[in-house]
Amino acid sequence: MIRADFALRHAGQLATMVPAAGDPLGRIRDGALAAREGRVVWIGEDRELESQVTLDGDLLDTQGACVIPGLVDAHTHPVFAGSRADEFAERASGVPYAVQQSEERGIARTVRATREADEPTLLALAQARANRFLANGTTTIEAKTGYGLDLDNEAKLLDVLRKLAGRTPLRVVPTFLGAHVPPPGIDRDLYVRSLIDEMLPAFRPWADFCDAWCEAPAFTAKETRAILTRARSLGYGLRVHAAQLAPGEGPDIAAALEARSADHLEFATPAQIRALAKAGTVAVLCPGANFTTHGPRPPIDAMRQATLPMAIASDLNPGTSNSESLPHAMSLACVQWGMTPVEVLLGATVHAARSLKLDGVAGCLQVGSFADCAILDVETPEAIPYYVGVNRVIATVAGGVTWQPS
Ligand SMILES: [Zn+2]
């Protein structure tokens, strides 16, 4: 008998996301799952559970609900203060996003508000966001800094992320995004030097990944290459904000440096997409930001042709996508871009996990994986994006524990 300290029973459909018998979602009907110390130890049909598993712990009867792996959000900016609701309203009446970026407004405005906020304030804001991620079925997030933009303030944001990880069952994968935009009031060459010489070496113990935004109003191709090359030599995994607002070299740099992810990619060319696929990079698509900035459809067909894995992310941030909901991002990707429900499900689980080097442990349910699940009041996993803008998550399990809001 297999010993377990958590079990979940009677899932109408349990999507393992491990392809089986022609089903890309690898679903089990009337499924069950058992876990010990946060990892799955058994998974199968409910009628076989009792003969194979001894349970000493919590039992969750899902009563026919749909169970999927806890969602994985591969692109979020969860540590910031302040609101930019007025900029959202301006854009709705026709002002372009690029025009809103100045020394006073746009990202610079969030940088100012975030620098002025003390650590407990930022932690409380981030914790509220973590609760909203969990409430919407997400159990793993990639979490970027990038609103401090100097040594002390970026250290403060990394500290907030470290403390957050200790206070929430949400898995937090920290990314250093000192190369978000050049900060106001400092010579940009000096800032790039400080990134390369001071911040990148200092922050290596605190961040798994380094990210850079490669295009105006952020960094040039030359600057991005220098920053990410240094990051790679220090052992960071790489991510690149690339070709979101205009064509550019961001995707080429991501491919050349074998970045784990190239994000946004609205303006990536077919040749760039083939290069990314060859490099083993994941395309992390951000429908929320695309939607509120009225961006063009990313080249989804070229990505399909190149079999470039496509992840779907919330891109939670105060400027273009103030949402912790992956189901909503999945709906947008279907409605706005013509992605299929299966594509967006894979995008918010398996492919997102791959971009975070969590293949096989997050975004799927199998023996040895994290016991992370979202339980939803939907008929099938494919129906999740159909409920546009409505949270159908009944419960979230993280590490074999049913989450309760804190
Ligand atoms: Zn971003």
Residues whose N, C-alpha, C, O or C-beta is under 5 A from the ligand:
A	BS01	ZN	none
